């Protein structure tokens, strides 16, 4: 595993993160690792559009992509 060092975190951001960690009964490290995992899993809009395009077998416009994503979210 690697270590990540984040410098110059503003005091208000640190305090908010600490409050969140405390509410979740986690250490700051546990909280940040959980949040980083979520960020790493998150797909970008471009990735989602590429996926929709691949499923459709060609170019998909934004309106079709949005409709397809809405349909998928509804379980269709």
PyMOL commands that set and color helices and strands:
alter all, ss='L'
color gray80, all
select helices_A, chain A and resi 11-23+28-41+45-56+62-73
alter helices_A, ss='H'
color red, helices_A
deselect
rebuild
show_as cartoon
